[in-house]
């Protein structure tokens, strides 16, 4: 196969892959795709080359084996009657003497095509379920620019889902903390939801933090409307609390939001690679520390939850906080395997 022909086939394979990944192919398109696959082994190899980058994606956790079986049967049915089973393709090939070479070649090609279709279908299903989801891991930060030029900064160990429609820009904060810089669009409010809160804005900058069972909303610029989460997302009710720059609202799992002045710079220190605490309970300090360190900080003495900490520490160097705790006369720090345990000396 010449370079030019190879390029053309790869282009065709890419076109088909995108069609089945993002489009809604018609019955005629599916039939044309199968005819294209059968036309040459080079077509099958090219499609496999395009697909292989997705071969190691984890399977969707919420897809049942029954759905997977239906997907398999659907793929087999679309190909042709008498298709060889996937088990035959994976196992040893049938003996050459059992059937004519031409029939063997056709069966193997159809079997490979079935495997390709199943792989592509599983990939499409995974991508469909994961669409609009952004996440960060331990000690990781990430900035996402959305289609309307709004920006989201994700703190470590954060996960959220973005959904845009003609009348609403919606973000579901599944866990963690994020800073939102919202582009103005009066026709499409920007809504951030958690289990306990709903935050509505048009053009502003604010931080949302899922902290245990409550949600903390801190405004840096503009004004946002904060209210308890709605049972029906289609219902629009008057906001319970309006908060402006330099204010924070705390929304419990059940109950109304409560707003108060706050140190917005300290609340968003994480965007500058810092951990800033102002008379912060040690239990919350440990929670923040554990976003960045593979070795968890554990409070081993019950009385430590009442201890309060102040100071600024580097999130890129969690050990600096441990050194500070070691210097405290009332605390004992014991590093044991995957944990850093803090004890009160008097206990």
VEXBA-569639 format. One line per 4 residues: their letters; for each residue x negated, y negated, z negated of N, C-alpha, C, O. Coordinates in steps of 0.001 Angstrom, whole numbers, plus 500000, padded with zeros to 6 digits. Each point is the difference from the previous one (the first is absolute). Layout:
a = X:Y:Z:X:Y:Z:X:Y:Z:X:Y:Z  ...
***
This chain:
xxxx = 499146:501192:500000:500854:498808:500000:499119:498771:500000:499146:499850:499127  501054:499245:501864:499179:498806:500099:500344:499020:498908:501040:500104:499348  498038:498908:500456:500242:498991:498972:501270:499231:500252:500759:499724:499071  499488:499915:502222:501201:499236:500329:501259:500794:499729:500970:499481:499448
xxxx = 499008:501805:500953:501164:500859:499758:500220:500210:498516:501133:499998:499520  497764:500184:499752:500100:500190:498549:500632:498771:499348:500846:500129:499115  498739:498669:501327:500552:498757:499443:501497:499899:500264:500769:499579:499136  499636:500815:502078:501412:499935:500358:500821:500957:499156:501078:499651:499519
xxxx = 498408:501553:500305:500734:500989:499208:500102:499561:498549:501052:500153:499379  497852:499295:500068:500047:499506:498628:500997:498850:499860:500698:499896:498991  499364:499241:502028:500976:498916:499976:501427:500550:499995:500863:499513:499270  499370:501511:501559:501326:500615:500051:500341:500658:498668:501121:499885:499503
xxxx = 497870:500823:499914:500217:500653:498714:500318:498966:498921:500873:500218:499160  498414:498662:500868:500244:498935:499018:501407:499444:500141:500682:499740:499009  499744:500080:502243:501346:499481:500244:501057:500938:499442:500959:499560:499367  498863:501738:500872:500961:500973:499485:499981:500030:498476:501049:500094:499362
xxxx = 497757:499826:500057:499899:500063:498537:500728:498816:499355:500743:500165:499033  499027:498632:501524:500680:498808:499471:501504:500121:500184:500768:499618:499117  499665:500917:502044:501428:500166:500266:500668:500876:498949:501080:499677:499505  498272:501431:500161:500593:500915:499030:499778:499542:498569:500719:500430:499098
xxxx = 498302:498709:500677:499728:499526:498646:500918:498849:499601:500488:499964:498870  499753:499093:502047:500717:498787:499635:501318:499814:500736:500831:499196:499578  499375:501531:501511:501211:499793:500777:501091:500993:499670:499902:500760:499037  501144:499221:501780:501085:500959:499886:500158:500658:501364:500880:499621:500773
xxxx = 498270:501366:499528:499984:500583:501338:501317:500692:500340:500604:500667:499160  499822:499161:502075:501215:500648:500476:499719:501459:500330:498852:500444:499998  502220:500295:500285:499838:501406:500383:499169:500099:501284:499190:500913:500161  501024:498138:500743:499234:500013:501249:498518:499743:499724:499132:500627:500607
xxxx = 500583:498440:498466:498605:499712:499666:499329:501220:499387:498838:500284:500288  501892:500437:498869:499429:501208:499382:499672:501041:501059:498956:500650:499948  501953:499500:501019:499762:500974:501059:498805:499589:500858:499192:500845:500383  500693:497859:499919:498852:499523:500776:498706:500199:499235:498963:500301:500591
xxxx = 501096:499530:498089:498817:500225:499169:499557:501451:500075:498809:500281:500137  502161:500662:499771:499653:501413:500060:499445:500376:501375:499084:500815:500108  501480:498583:500934:499470:500260:501338:498578:499473:500126:499150:500630:500628  500597:498208:498770:498646:499431:500035:499022:500901:499266:498879:500198:500469
xxxx = 501517:500352:498393:499131:500917:499259:499687:501250:500807:498867:500481:499997  502151:500049:500699:499816:501255:500733:499176:499808:501279:499511:500962:500590  500348:497779:499820:499364:499743:501288:498523:500379:500011:499470:500413:501031  499859:499447:497813:498568:500286:499969:499545:500213:498554:500484:499322:499093
xxxx = 498584:501620:500687:499411:500139:498654:499306:498729:499539:499894:499747:498800  499622:499430:502174:499361:498738:499625:500975:499072:499300:499616:499235:499115  501661:500835:501289:501015:499163:499353:500168:500412:498537:500093:499148:499116  499944:502141:500640:500158:500498:498630:498811:499597:499153:500155:499548:498865
xxxx = 498629:500623:501708:498803:499630:499246:499983:498502:499691:499617:499593:498904  500801:499591:502065:500004:498551:499786:500990:499615:498910:499709:499149:499158  501461:501480:500861:501006:499682:498977:499511:500430:498621:500237:499310:499008  499076:501837:500933:499434:500450:498727:498938:499031:499504:499909:499741:498800
xxxx = 499278:499715:502126:498984:499020:499612:500650:498773:499368:499520:499489:498989  501580:500039:501614:500693:498826:499464:500607:500319:498641:499994:499162:499098  500534:502057:500759:500705:500373:498768:499075:500318:498841:500407:499901:498843  498338:500485:501447:499156:500563:498954:499694:499006:498883:499691:500403:498879
xxxx = 500393:498294:501422:499727:499006:498963:501051:500040:498901:499778:499493:498900  501365:501111:501398:501075:500069:499014:500136:501399:499397:500908:500253:499208  498202:500638:501165:500154:501392:499593:499820:500207:498513:500528:500962:499443  498721:498133:499887:499713:500188:498578:500896:499166:499104:499758:499892:498798
xxxx = 501278:499517:501788:500939:499268:499147:500703:500969:499060:500369:501094:500427  499835:498537:498282:500746:500874:499107:501445:500071:500429:500554:499019:500495  500057:502124:499321:501398:500153:500340:500878:499206:499074:499642:499830:498834  501504:499666:501627:500887:499243:499141:500479:500848:498848:500482:501116:500191
xxxx = 499381:498341:498596:500313:500789:498811:501478:500295:499885:500385:500988:499376  500473:498154:501228:501422:500180:499808:500678:500633:501211:501205:499828:500181  498059:500892:500645:500570:500744:501106:500056:501471:499615:498974:500610:499700  502212:499950:500309:500158:501380:499538:499522:500983:501056:499857:499655:501173
xxxx = 499897:501587:498387:499579:501039:500935:501098:500295:501008:499710:500380:501134  501572:499446:498462:501106:500226:500922:499935:499009:501154:500223:500371:501153  499473:498373:498543:499867:498989:501042:498827:500331:500909:500077:499822:501215  498831:500664:498185:498840:500377:500805:500351:501157:500933:499576:500021:501156
xxxx = 501202:500946:498337:500421:501130:500837:500853:499520:501164:499847:500463:501130  501059:498598:498580:500841:499468:501078:499152:499292:501049:500261:500105:501198  498715:499167:498336:499093:499320:500907:499294:501005:500901:499851:499772:501200  499713:501349:498210:499322:501042:500760:500927:500600:501042:499618:500158:501160
xxxx = 501601:500177:498431:500944:500598:500931:500368:499028:501114:500171:500391:501155  499947:498329:498475:500327:498984:500987:498906:499902:501047:500278:499882:501193  498482:500166:498357:498874:499923:500918:499979:501210:500930:499761:499872:501201  500494:501313:498220:500006:501212:500822:501104:499943:501046:499798:500374:501155
xxxx = 501386:499149:498421:501135:499970:500913:499755:499045:501157:500367:500285:501140  499009:498576:498562:499779:498999:501031:499019:500490:501064:500082:499602:501162  499008:501250:498436:498959:500421:500941:500572:500930:501067:500025:499653:501181  500418:501488:498418:500557:500956:500947:500449:501232:499257:499543:500243:498883
xxxx = 501320:500525:501690:500368:501281:499408:498837:500960:500173:499321:499977:501026  500451:500846:498003:498928:500974:500093:498649:499442:499639:498979:500605:500326  500983:498248:499002:498729:499426:499575:499339:500921:498991:500688:500629:499196  497980:499461:500831:499302:500807:499016:500117:499318:498648:500097:498775:499937
xxxx = 499895:501989:498986:500139:499428:498665:498704:499323:499587:498931:500282:500541  501186:498819:498485:498805:499329:499477:499072:501022:499368:498779:499845:500040  501798:501206:499374:499166:501045:499401:499114:500649:501050:498846:500332:499727  501709:499856:501513:499200:500594:501064:498850:499079:500390:498884:500450:500260
xxxx = 501412:498246:499775:498960:499049:500388:498892:499977:498968:498819:499947:500343  501579:500094:498352:498996:499952:498947:499224:501305:499879:498822:499992:499644  501833:501133:500651:499368:501286:499814:499192:500424:501212:499640:499176:500840  500077:502123:499243:499209:500519:501116:500823:499973:501273:501196:500287:499956
xxxx = 498198:499373:501188:500737:499992:501263:500366:501418:500399:499270:500937:499676  501858:499243:501027:500380:501333:500443:498971:500570:500966:499290:499257:500677  500639:502035:499378:499039:500667:500886:500295:499638:501446:501158:499870:500398  497768:499968:500393:500162:499580:501388:500767:501049:500795:500721:499670:500941
xxxx = 499123:501563:498688:500678:501061:500744:501497:500014:499745:500733:500681:500717  499745:498584:498278:501410:500070:499637:500877:499223:500974:501198:500270:500078  498257:498790:500655:500794:499199:500915:499060:499399:501055:498789:499955:499784  501730:499599:501312:499152:499393:501032:499298:498763:499470:500506:499312:499113
xxxx = 498302:500412:501451:499223:498848:499544:500799:498700:500137:499929:499136:499126  500813:500723:501942:500746:498760:500221:501020:499779:498896:500171:498883:499513  500504:502191:500095:501004:499888:498933:499342:499666:498671:500535:499225:499208  498280:501375:500550:499279:499715:498758:499618:498529:499953:500194:499330:498985
xxxx = 499262:500171:502120:499577:498605:500049:501178:499075:499765:499886:499023:499259  501267:501283:501378:501191:499157:499839:500484:500032:498550:500361:498962:499445  499650:502222:499939:500473:500115:498622:499102:499231:499037:500475:499324:499087  498194:500796:501142:499080:499281:499125:500162:498494:500144:499966:499264:499013
xxxx = 500213:500277:502245:500190:498573:500209:501271:499506:499333:500017:498939:499376  501046:501838:500763:501261:499610:499369:499866:500019:498480:500539:499134:499311  498731:501873:500168:499781:500067:498551:499226:498801:499487:500333:499430:498960  498618:500186:501785:499218:498820:499619:500876:498758:500064:499933:499137:499125
xxxx = 500889:500780:501915:500896:498850:500122:500971:499942:498830:500320:498920:499505  500154:502254:500051:500899:500034:498840:499291:499488:498768:500567:499236:499218  498170:501193:500606:499234:499520:498837:499799:498498:500070:500084:499309:498985  499645:500175:502233:499827:498562:500176:501274:499261:499623:499955:498997:499287
xxxx = 501179:501495:501191:501269:499342:499731:500327:500014:498513:500499:499011:499463  499223:502097:499874:500267:500098:498569:499096:499042:499230:500446:499319:499077  498273:500636:501314:499071:499075:499351:500452:498567:500179:500019:499224:499045  500347:500421:502182:500438:498627:500261:501279:499681:499246:500148:498895:499478
xxxx = 500789:502064:500454:501259:499766:499295:499766:499821:498514:500604:499129:499375  498509:501700:500044:499692:499861:498577:499327:498661:499724:500270:499355:498986  498848:500232:501928:499331:498703:499858:501015:498867:500041:499958:499084:499179  500962:500987:501792:501008:498952:500121:500871:499936:498753:500342:498912:499537
xxxx = 500019:502244:499916:500835:500032:498804:499267:499396:498815:500578:499239:499225  498147:501102:500637:499204:499429:498897:499894:498482:500148:500203:499269:499031  499482:500259:502165:499861:498569:500228:501313:499271:499782:500013:498870:499512  501113:501786:500856:501316:499393:499779:500258:499815:498511:500468:498946:499570
xxxx = 499225:502088:499643:500236:499927:498559:499062:499010:499331:500359:499405:498983  498430:500404:501573:499009:499137:499381:499974:498585:500589:499166:499185:499606  501739:500517:501334:499952:498713:500678:500179:498856:498994:500823:500079:499088  498403:498882:501095:500130:498821:499162:499453:500144:498598:500182:499102:499178
xxxx = 499148:502010:500522:499469:500212:498649:498518:499609:499968:499217:500409:500857  500421:498800:498147:498615:499585:499798:499615:500349:498570:500813:499871:499084  497950:500569:500725:499592:500422:498662:498505:499785:499801:499239:499840:500954  500367:500160:497780:498592:499916:499623:499727:501054:498946:500904:500443:499291
xxxx = 497831:499954:500615:499601:500992:499017:499284:499363:498823:500076:498790:499789  499235:502034:499456:499271:499561:498818:498935:498964:500379:499139:500273:500836  500919:498536:498547:499008:498973:500244:500022:499380:501382:499077:499270:500360  501957:501005:500425:500069:499527:501380:500938:498802:500105:501037:499963:499338
xxxx = 498606:499065:501485:500861:498856:500303:500238:499960:501500:499174:500472:500782  501968:498956:499617:500341:499982:501418:500886:498802:500289:500861:499649:499193  498929:499718:501965:500849:498901:500445:500697:500401:501288:499362:500480:500937  501946:499323:499107:500805:500366:501164:500672:498742:500546:500623:499250:499249
xxxx = 499251:500520:502049:500703:498904:500655:501195:500578:500753:499839:500865:500861  501349:498659:498813:501215:500530:500590:500315:499318:501322:499328:499045:500389  501686:501443:500292:500311:499530:501350:500412:498538:500047:499888:499367:501050  500597:500068:497815:500418:498600:499966:498905:499096:499439:500249:498828:499715
xxxx = 498536:501712:500126:498829:499292:499470:500003:499895:498483:499102:499376:499434  501891:501221:499882:499927:500102:498545:498846:500928:499635:499667:500918:500750  499721:498831:498080:498859:500810:499567:500302:500642:498644:500640:499406:499132  498882:501812:500724:500130:500706:498733:498625:500476:499568:499306:500679:500757
xxxx = 500300:498969:498030:498773:500528:499411:500388:501074:498996:500762:499738:499070  498719:501463:501113:500317:501120:499121:498885:500188:498984:498825:500083:500359  501549:499983:498379:499049:500326:498948:499692:501498:500063:500619:500733:500772  498439:499709:498427:499650:501423:499957:501202:500828:499542:500833:499531:499225
xxxx = 499242:501699:501265:501052:500953:499638:501381:499383:500189:500819:499957:499082  499411:499567:502142:501268:499353:500348:500571:500661:501247:499258:500425:500885  502056:499656:499176:500668:500570:501180:501290:499230:500239:500764:499746:499069  499475:499882:502189:501226:499275:500334:500469:500373:501391:499240:500529:500811
xxxx = 502038:499182:499452:500592:500288:501303:500606:498719:500555:500700:499284:499283  499036:500418:501998:500491:498792:500656:501080:500384:501000:499820:500907:500812  501309:498387:499118:501076:500189:500974:500439:498626:500497:500392:499149:499202  499547:500630:502108:500450:498741:500591:501227:500268:500862:500050:500986:500736
xxxx = 500939:498129:499166:501177:500064:500860:500284:498600:500513:499265:499065:499685  501789:500781:501100:500294:498691:500596:500382:498968:498945:499778:498806:500206  500788:501624:498676:500450:499050:498998:499291:500060:498669:500342:499243:499091  498663:501649:500760:499369:500170:498684:498586:500538:500145:499732:500873:500825
xxxx = 499370:498593:498359:498651:500550:499865:499932:500619:498608:500126:499298:498997  499675:502009:500944:500113:500709:498721:498741:500801:499706:499463:500685:500871  500075:499219:497886:498859:500782:499528:500423:500724:498728:500532:499384:499076  499235:501899:500881:500252:500785:498790:498657:500316:499343:499186:500737:500557
xxxx = 500593:498705:498269:498756:500259:499268:500192:501291:499210:500675:500012:498970  498732:501064:501516:500199:501319:499417:499171:500187:498735:500440:500664:499061  498366:498756:500910:499164:500018:498806:498903:498957:500148:499614:499630:501109  499889:499902:497736:498855:499117:500021:500351:498521:500034:500996:499574:499416
xxxx = 498170:499643:501278:500069:498545:499962:499599:499435:501351:499097:500523:500652  501576:498406:499772:499674:499387:501288:500281:498504:499955:500904:499537:499305  498296:499722:501455:500176:498559:500149:500567:499740:501387:499467:500484:500998  501621:498745:499058:500704:499749:501250:499846:498531:500401:500295:499097:499216
xxxx = 499238:500679:502014:499957:498671:500600:500989:500028:501152:499717:500557:501061  501437:498844:498725:501140:500191:500893:500086:498886:501039:499998:498817:499661  500076:501577:501604:500210:499040:501082:501450:499514:499961:500908:500780:499712  499311:497929:500578:501341:499440:499919:500877:500502:501146:499597:499996:501163
xxxx = 501596:500428:498481:501003:500437:500969:501346:499969:499284:500415:500984:499387  500262:497866:500699:501247:499815:499249:501076:500990:500414:500891:500317:499212  499031:500172:502020:501023:500934:500477:499775:501415:499492:500905:500833:500057  497886:499443:499442:499702:501353:499504:499337:499898:498628:498780:499856:499929
xxxx = 501973:500214:498993:499393:499974:498664:499000:501144:499836:500131:501060:500613  498884:498696:498553:498969:500992:499688:500339:500549:498614:499998:499256:499020  500292:502036:500898:500460:500621:498754:499025:501087:499581:499652:500871:500798  499909:499080:497958:499169:501054:499419:500834:500707:498941:500574:499356:499122
xxxx = 499492:501970:500964:500801:500771:499062:499112:500954:499196:499018:500541:500508  501354:499644:498236:499454:501068:499166:501198:500706:499365:501148:499681:500308  498582:501272:498811:501097:500682:499324:500830:499061:499141:501195:500226:499808  498181:498718:499671:500703:499132:499062:500300:498606:500542:500815:499284:499418
xxxx = 498545:500311:501688:500122:498605:500419:500169:499845:501501:499652:500874:500794  500904:497961:499558:500093:499575:501391:499535:498551:500055:500531:499144:499291  498468:500580:501557:499413:498671:500107:500257:499484:501411:499630:500645:500981  501011:498178:499116:500333:499428:501312:499220:498712:500207:499936:499152:499110
xxxx = 499466:500706:502080:499219:498812:500319:500129:499710:501484:500401:500867:500776  499260:497918:499616:499973:499648:501420:498568:499692:500422:499468:500645:500904  499916:498392:498461:498601:499694:500290:499301:499624:498714:500179:498888:499505  499038:502005:499950:499402:499767:498689:498876:501008:499762:499707:500835:500856
xxxx = 499674:499073:497972:498935:500936:499623:500269:500481:498578:500128:499200:499073  499953:502098:500775:500315:500548:498686:499429:501401:499840:499683:500676:500979  500193:499745:497769:499419:501295:499637:501082:500840:499342:500753:499509:499160  499321:501762:501226:500956:500927:499390:499234:501195:499457:499190:500608:500700
xxxx = 501080:499718:498042:499255:501059:499310:500995:500942:499330:500757:499599:499117  499229:501665:501320:500797:501032:499316:499212:500471:498790:499015:500726:500132  501417:498864:498710:499271:500298:498770:500895:500869:499126:500889:499502:499309  498862:501798:500732:500849:500923:499254:501422:499937:500534:500228:500127:501203
xxxx = 500731:499674:497890:501407:499950:500394:500443:498600:500399:501137:499818:500436  497993:499193:499424:500382:498631:500312:499252:499485:501211:499014:500593:500438  501466:498296:500097:499365:499336:501135:499631:498584:499597:500801:499292:499391  497968:500290:500954:499545:498655:499703:499817:499246:501312:499303:500457:500905
xxxx = 501333:498386:499179:499918:499170:501197:499340:498679:499625:500505:499276:499142  498375:500407:501492:499258:498763:499730:499950:499169:501271:499615:500499:501058  500774:498235:498843:500052:499131:501183:498797:499063:500014:499708:499329:499010  499601:500635:502123:498866:499089:500182:500407:498755:500771:499457:498918:499777
xxxx = 501507:501240:501135:500405:498875:500843:501451:500189:500411:500421:501115:500308  500350:497794:499699:501393:500072:500403:500898:500499:498879:499654:499908:498823  501494:500619:501555:501004:500478:499042:500562:501331:500492:500208:500189:501199  500033:500716:497884:500632:501268:500345:501195:500238:499082:500054:499492:498880
xxxx = 500889:501281:501612:501175:500383:499223:499799:501429:499527:499735:500894:500804  500390:499320:497901:499779:501320:499413:501288:500468:499341:500647:499244:499275  499714:501986:500975:501189:500583:499393:499790:501501:499813:499104:500581:500612  501712:500045:498553:499883:501452:499857:500262:500694:501332:500683:499461:500871
xxxx = 498771:501728:499273:500187:500759:501235:501480:500254:500233:500761:500225:499059  499640:499734:502213:501398:500213:500352:500245:501466:500311:499180:500646:500652  501942:499881:498885:500352:501381:500322:500258:500141:501489:499655:501017:500601  500954:497961:499996:500282:500004:501430:499193:498886:500639:500262:498823:499752
xxxx = 498760:501535:501068:499110:498993:500589:500738:499046:500923:499486:498926:500313  501724:501450:500133:500739:499144:500910:500693:498849:499270:500422:499028:500626  499694:501085:498060:500672:498965:499216:499026:498874:499697:498882:500241:499546  501546:498530:500706:499201:498826:499666:500702:499267:498862:501129:499537:500158
xxxx = 498207:500359:498705:500591:499333:498842:499128:498824:499599:498822:499960:500355  501732:499077:498910:499202:498847:499571:498801:500458:499172:500093:500949:499221  498798:498371:500959:498793:500358:499248:500185:499682:498530:500619:498997:499646  498841:501866:499496:500062:499757:498565:498995:498951:499572:500285:499190:499118
xxxx = 498533:500814:501501:498919:499105:499577:499276:499448:501229:499653:500743:500919  500129:497953:499079:499140:499366:500997:498687:499658:499319:499997:499353:498952  498899:501067:501619:498700:499705:499393:499107:499304:501028:500017:500326:501187  499211:498716:498329:499122:499223:500874:498544:500257:499691:499655:500884:499216
xxxx = 499494:498319:501421:498555:500168:499850:499595:499878:498536:500452:499102:499290  498687:501814:500268:499526:499984:498626:500935:500669:499018:499811:499895:498788  501206:500798:501726:500948:500707:499130:499988:501493:500306:499603:500433:501081  500839:500329:497944:500096:501454:500147:501347:500469:499463:500483:499498:498985
xxxx = 500111:501459:501697:501233:500630:499533:499715:501464:499729:499361:500686:500798  501126:499780:498063:499870:501405:499636:501389:500626:500088:500937:499554:499337  499184:501478:501484:501287:500651:500219:499941:501403:499402:499287:500854:500525  501442:499404:498393:499990:501340:499403:500775:500991:500854:500673:499620:500958
xxxx = 499224:501653:498684:500720:501034:500733:501505:499735:499982:500690:500198:501000  499799:499357:497865:501398:499608:499871:500055:498666:499268:499391:499844:498941  501330:499205:501612:500097:498699:499377:499634:498893:500963:499598:500253:501136  500545:498505:498396:499756:498845:500849:498534:499583:499963:499300:500242:499016
xxxx = 500241:499125:502072:498620:499494:500022:499811:498879:498981:500930:499258:499684  497854:500643:499817:499639:498921:499083:498777:499289:500562:498971:500620:500270  501161:498048:499903:498918:499230:500598:499263:499191:498941:500576:499598:498989  498135:500172:501263:499186:499203:499088:498781:499467:500751:499595:500583:501005
xxxx = 499812:498315:498522:498758:499520:500621:498894:501043:499815:499985:500733:499010  499097:499323:501949:498938:500997:499921:498733:499475:500648:500013:498980:500690  498899:501728:499080:498733:499697:500649:499942:500802:501304:499562:501150:500012  500887:498228:501087:500061:500707:501280:498618:500391:500493:499842:501014:500681
xxxx = 499148:498178:498974:498630:500321:500415:499547:501303:499361:499374:500831:500657  500939:499352:498057:499630:501238:499317:500791:501181:500541:499462:501098:500140  501821:498681:500166:500855:501087:500488:499557:500524:501354:500265:501152:500343  499058:498001:500430:499549:500416:501333:498480:500092:500094:499438:499939:501094
xxxx = 499898:500208:497762:498536:500116:499992:499533:501193:500823:498895:499992:500542  501946:501029:499550:499626:501205:500740:499712:499690:501476:499221:500712:500635  501400:498231:499918:499741:499647:501402:498599:499451:500189:499507:499930:501126  499839:499675:497773:498632:499485:500051:499002:501028:499486:498837:499670:499773
xxxx = 501599:501565:500041:499105:501052:499521:499714:499902:498516:498947:500429:499528  502013:498994:499729:499787:499819:498571:501149:500599:499195:501123:500133:500484  498562:500220:498280:501006:500392:499012:499979:498912:498926:499041:499894:499235  502009:499309:500713:500050:498896:499046:501086:500270:498965:501165:500208:500339
xxxx = 498437:499785:498414:500930:500288:498908:500062:498800:499053:498975:499419:499645  502234:500228:499957:500215:498919:499038:500874:500549:498883:501218:500101:500148  498158:500253:498739:500727:500603:498878:500881:501148:500483:501172:500102:499639  498240:500751:501179:500728:501120:500612:499902:501244:499120:498905:500353:499561
xxxx = 502221:500323:500170:499945:501240:499222:499026:500998:500619:499916:500117:501223  499360:500588:497941:498976:500930:500485:500619:501107:500854:499344:500535:500894  501914:499809:498831:500662:501020:500819:500127:499528:501452:499829:500797:500922  500470:497913:499292:500085:499467:501357:498612:499861:500622:499829:500193:501203
xxxx = 499192:499477:497978:498619:499925:500478:499571:501361:500555:499398:500091:501069  500927:500961:498177:499646:501359:500446:500697:500344:501308:499414:500623:500886  501844:498964:499223:500749:500280:501230:499346:499327:501199:499871:500612:501061  499715:498133:498780:499332:499299:501090:498651:500635:500315:499653:500174:501168
xxxx = 499593:500169:497804:498693:500627:500183:500142:501271:500838:499171:500274:500867  501878:500493:498870:500171:501294:500660:500387:499879:501473:500046:501009:500704  500230:497786:499770:500212:499797:501436:498685:500103:500773:499992:500303:501194  498905:499444:498115:498724:499824:500685:498946:501046:499640:499037:500185:500745
xxxx = 501131:500493:498137:498968:500934:499544:500467:501450:500118:501118:500324:499598  498028:500555:500954:500360:501426:500058:500009:500642:498619:500586:501067:499816  498766:498290:499212:500024:500489:498621:501027:499179:499229:499842:498790:499838  501192:501860:499697:501126:499317:499380:499656:499500:498602:499322:500673:499223
xxxx = 501167:498128:500483:499873:499434:498664:501217:500452:499193:501141:499748:500389  498606:500922:498486:501072:500582:499187:499925:499432:498589:498935:499993:499384  502195:499533:500107:500062:499513:498622:500292:501176:499088:501103:500546:500010  497901:499845:499198:500126:501198:499170:500615:499711:498634:500387:500933:499296
xxxx = 499711:497784:500309:500569:499632:498706:501270:499188:500228:499967:499011:500732  501155:501383:498660:501273:499291:500216:499924:498513:499684:500650:499196:500667  498569:500427:498329:499955:498597:499591:499372:499095:501060:500133:498779:499917  499193:501789:501064:499309:499183:500998:500960:499288:500950:499611:499033:500656
xxxx = 501619:501423:499426:500948:499341:500899:500255:498559:499581:500416:499188:500827  499342:500472:497894:500216:498638:499504:498771:499108:500160:500085:498790:499787  498786:501788:500583:498780:499219:500207:500135:499206:501291:500481:500525:501004  499098:498214:498978:500107:499153:501184:498617:499580:500481:499090:499743:499212
xxxx = 500787:500196:502118:498711:499750:500639:500085:498757:500876:501014:499770:500658  497936:499435:499352:499883:498867:500914:498641:500075:500689:499029:500499:499432  500920:498999:501799:498728:499993:500722:500209:500259:501472:501092:500372:500430  497846:499427:500349:500018:500234:501441:498928:501036:500332:498844:499869:499597
xxxx = 501561:501158:501141:499099:501112:500319:500110:500301:501492:501009:499682:500631  497963:500923:499920:499984:500346:501418:500750:501310:500234:499721:501009:499353  501235:498964:501577:500709:501239:500330:499106:500955:500782:500259:501202:500045  498674:498256:500578:499047:500849:500726:499014:500678:499056:499263:500902:500400
xxxx = 500729:498653:498336:499087:500563:499006:500759:500228:498692:499796:499264:499035  501080:501749:500922:500799:500246:498810:499152:500253:498751:500475:499827:498878  498268:500584:501323:499131:500277:498847:499762:498754:499156:499683:500107:498816  500469:498693:501791:499796:498769:499236:501026:499882:498876:499687:499481:498928
xxxx = 501522:500991:501307:501024:499989:498958:499665:501004:498902:500208:499726:498818  499276:501432:501574:499611:501013:499013:498889:499463:499103:500016:500231:498790  499026:499060:501787:498930:499405:499200:500560:499001:498988:499545:499929:498859  501448:499303:501580:500622:499045:499086:500689:500737:498850:499877:499596:498844
xxxx = 500842:501474:501467:500688:500751:498953:499005:500632:499031:500263:500083:498800  498610:500356:501716:498964:500572:499124:499473:498962:499005:499600:500340:498887  500407:498392:501531:499451:498946:499141:500950:499579:498882:499617:499238:499112  501610:501252:500930:500977:499600:498991:499792:500792:498708:499945:501229:500046
xxxx = 499938:498105:498811:499662:500688:498743:501081:500965:499523:499695:500929:499252  501536:498883:501152:501086:500847:499511:500323:501165:500931:500932:500762:499742  498298:499378:501344:500300:501037:500990:498834:500973:500152:498836:499633:499841  501508:501616:500471:499017:501024:500344:500326:500528:501385:501136:500392:500262
xxxx = 497886:499622:500620:500192:500462:501375:499287:501332:500173:498800:500107:499744  501938:500904:500691:499440:501334:500233:500279:500396:501448:501156:500119:500407  497782:500083:500364:500151:500433:501388:499937:501512:500045:498999:500613:499629  502108:499983:500838:500114:501457:500005:500574:500461:501330:501202:499888:500241
xxxx = 497928:500632:500624:500452:500514:501292:500716:498934:500799:499447:498925:500233  501795:501358:500199:500721:499054:500845:500654:498858:499229:500673:499165:500604  499146:500779:498079:500664:498992:499178:499006:499150:499207:498906:500442:499648  501515:498335:500090:499296:499117:499076:500986:499731:498865:500966:499259:500180
xxxx = 498800:501330:498673:500951:499946:498893:499611:498899:499012:498842:499872:499600  502161:499344:500022:499799:498890:499077:500659:500328:498670:501189:500314:499949  498022:499611:498957:500496:500278:498671:499881:498747:499131:499107:499176:500197  501797:500697:498853:499860:498963:498971:499084:500549:498914:500216:501110:499514
xxx = 498773:498132:500102:498999:500510:499041:500604:500315:498650:499535:500918:499325  501472:498362:500265:500562:500210:498673:500916:501203:499934:500469:500350:498918  499805:500306:502226:500891:501174:499983:499200:501286:500043:500579:501087:499993
***
